[in-house]
């Protein structure tokens, strides 16, 4: 269990060898980015400009449903490069700094750092809070 605010916990499985399982609490989502290590990694921490390779699963706060996962596409690591200005949502650029190889990180991303009022038609509702579980498998080519 990862406490994300007073009275709210997200349950995240810790087995790095498989796609994460997540159970979200009810109620209003956090209004700020929440970053929490479920499993601490080792080695150097990811910093701006690094090439970070990850496995991930993404869930909608409002429904608890998974909307995407690299694990479902043959578990090929997804590149986030250069960290800080990678072509991903801002919540990833901000939330992956400090992550370490071998770690599993929970990111709860408010709409302003995700897809905002536009959402993604049929996949992510407008103003949806996103929940990602991200496993760091490499930084700058090192695993």
C-alpha positions as CSV (number, residue, x, y, z in Angstrom):
1,X,0.0,0.0,0.0
2,X,1.2,3.5,-0.9
3,X,-0.3,6.4,1.0
4,X,-0.9,9.2,-1.5
5,X,-2.8,11.6,0.8
6,X,-4.6,11.6,4.2
7,X,-6.9,8.6,4.1
8,X,-6.1,7.5,0.6
9,X,-3.9,4.6,-0.3
10,X,-3.2,2.9,-3.6
11,X,-2.4,-0.8,-3.6
12,X,0.3,-1.7,-6.1
13,X,1.9,-5.2,-6.5
14,X,5.6,-5.2,-6.0
15,X,6.6,-8.2,-8.2
16,X,8.9,-6.6,-10.9
17,X,8.7,-9.7,-13.1
18,X,5.1,-9.2,-14.1
19,X,2.6,-6.4,-15.1
20,X,1.6,-4.5,-12.0
21,X,-1.8,-4.9,-10.4
22,X,-3.4,-1.8,-9.0
23,X,-6.3,-1.1,-6.7
24,X,-7.3,2.6,-6.5
25,X,-9.2,4.2,-3.6
26,X,-12.5,6.0,-4.1
27,X,-13.0,9.7,-3.6
28,X,-11.4,12.7,-5.1
29,X,-8.0,12.4,-6.7
30,X,-5.0,14.4,-5.5
31,X,-4.6,17.8,-7.2
32,X,-0.8,17.7,-7.3
33,X,1.6,15.1,-8.8
34,X,2.2,12.2,-6.5
35,X,5.5,10.3,-6.9
36,X,6.2,7.3,-4.7
37,X,8.6,4.4,-5.0
38,X,6.8,1.0,-4.5
39,X,10.2,-0.8,-4.9
40,X,13.4,1.2,-4.5
41,X,15.8,0.7,-7.4
42,X,19.6,0.8,-7.2
43,X,22.4,2.6,-8.9
44,X,22.4,6.2,-10.1
45,X,19.2,8.2,-10.1
46,X,17.7,9.4,-13.4
47,X,18.3,13.1,-14.1
48,X,17.2,15.5,-16.8
49,X,18.7,14.6,-20.2
50,X,19.0,10.9,-19.4
51,X,17.6,8.1,-21.7
52,X,15.3,6.1,-19.5
53,X,13.8,2.8,-20.5
54,X,10.6,1.7,-18.7
55,X,7.8,-0.8,-18.5
56,X,4.5,0.7,-17.5
57,X,0.8,0.3,-16.9
58,X,-1.6,3.2,-17.0
59,X,-5.0,3.5,-15.2
60,X,-7.8,6.0,-15.1
61,X,-8.5,7.3,-11.5
62,X,-12.2,7.7,-12.1
63,X,-12.8,4.1,-13.3
64,X,-9.8,2.2,-12.1
65,X,-9.6,0.6,-15.6
66,X,-6.3,0.1,-17.4
67,X,-6.0,2.1,-20.6
68,X,-2.5,1.2,-21.7
69,X,0.5,-1.0,-20.8
70,X,3.8,-1.7,-22.4
71,X,3.5,-5.2,-20.8
72,X,0.6,-5.9,-23.2
73,X,2.8,-5.2,-26.3
74,X,5.4,-8.0,-25.7
75,X,6.9,-6.2,-22.7
76,X,9.2,-4.2,-24.9
77,X,10.7,-1.3,-22.9
78,X,9.4,2.1,-23.7
79,X,12.0,4.9,-24.2
80,X,11.6,8.2,-22.3
81,X,14.4,10.4,-23.7
82,X,15.6,12.9,-23.0
83,X,14.1,12.9,-19.6
84,X,12.7,16.3,-18.7
85,X,11.7,17.1,-22.3
86,X,10.8,13.7,-23.7
87,X,7.7,13.6,-25.9
88,X,5.5,12.2,-23.2
89,X,3.1,13.8,-20.8
90,X,4.7,16.3,-18.3
91,X,3.8,14.1,-15.4
92,X,6.3,11.5,-16.7
93,X,9.1,14.0,-17.3
94,X,8.6,15.4,-13.8
95,X,7.8,12.1,-12.0
96,X,10.6,9.9,-13.3
97,X,13.5,12.2,-12.1
98,X,15.2,10.4,-9.3
99,X,14.0,7.0,-10.3
100,X,16.6,4.2,-10.2
101,X,17.0,1.0,-12.3
102,X,15.2,-1.9,-10.8
103,X,12.6,0.3,-9.2
104,X,8.8,0.4,-9.4
105,X,7.4,3.9,-9.2
106,X,3.8,5.1,-8.7
107,X,2.8,8.3,-10.5
108,X,-0.6,9.9,-9.8
109,X,-0.8,12.6,-12.4
110,X,-3.4,15.4,-12.3
111,X,-5.0,16.5,-15.6
112,X,-2.8,19.6,-16.0
113,X,0.3,17.3,-16.2
114,X,-1.5,14.7,-18.3
115,X,-3.9,15.1,-21.2
116,X,-5.9,18.0,-19.6
117,X,-9.4,19.0,-20.9
118,X,-8.8,17.4,-24.3
119,X,-8.3,13.8,-23.0
120,X,-7.8,11.2,-25.7
121,X,-11.1,10.4,-27.5
122,X,-12.5,7.1,-26.4
123,X,-9.4,6.2,-24.3
124,X,-8.9,8.9,-21.6
125,X,-11.7,11.1,-20.5
126,X,-11.3,14.9,-20.4
127,X,-9.7,16.1,-17.1
128,X,-8.9,12.6,-16.1
129,X,-6.3,11.9,-13.3
130,X,-3.9,9.3,-14.5
131,X,-2.2,6.6,-12.4
132,X,0.9,5.0,-13.8
133,X,3.0,2.2,-12.4
134,X,6.4,2.5,-14.0
135,X,9.3,0.0,-13.8
136,X,12.7,1.5,-14.7
137,X,14.7,-1.1,-16.6
138,X,17.5,1.0,-17.9
139,X,19.2,4.4,-17.7
140,X,21.5,5.5,-20.5
141,X,21.7,1.9,-21.8
142,X,22.6,0.5,-18.4
143,X,20.3,-2.0,-16.7
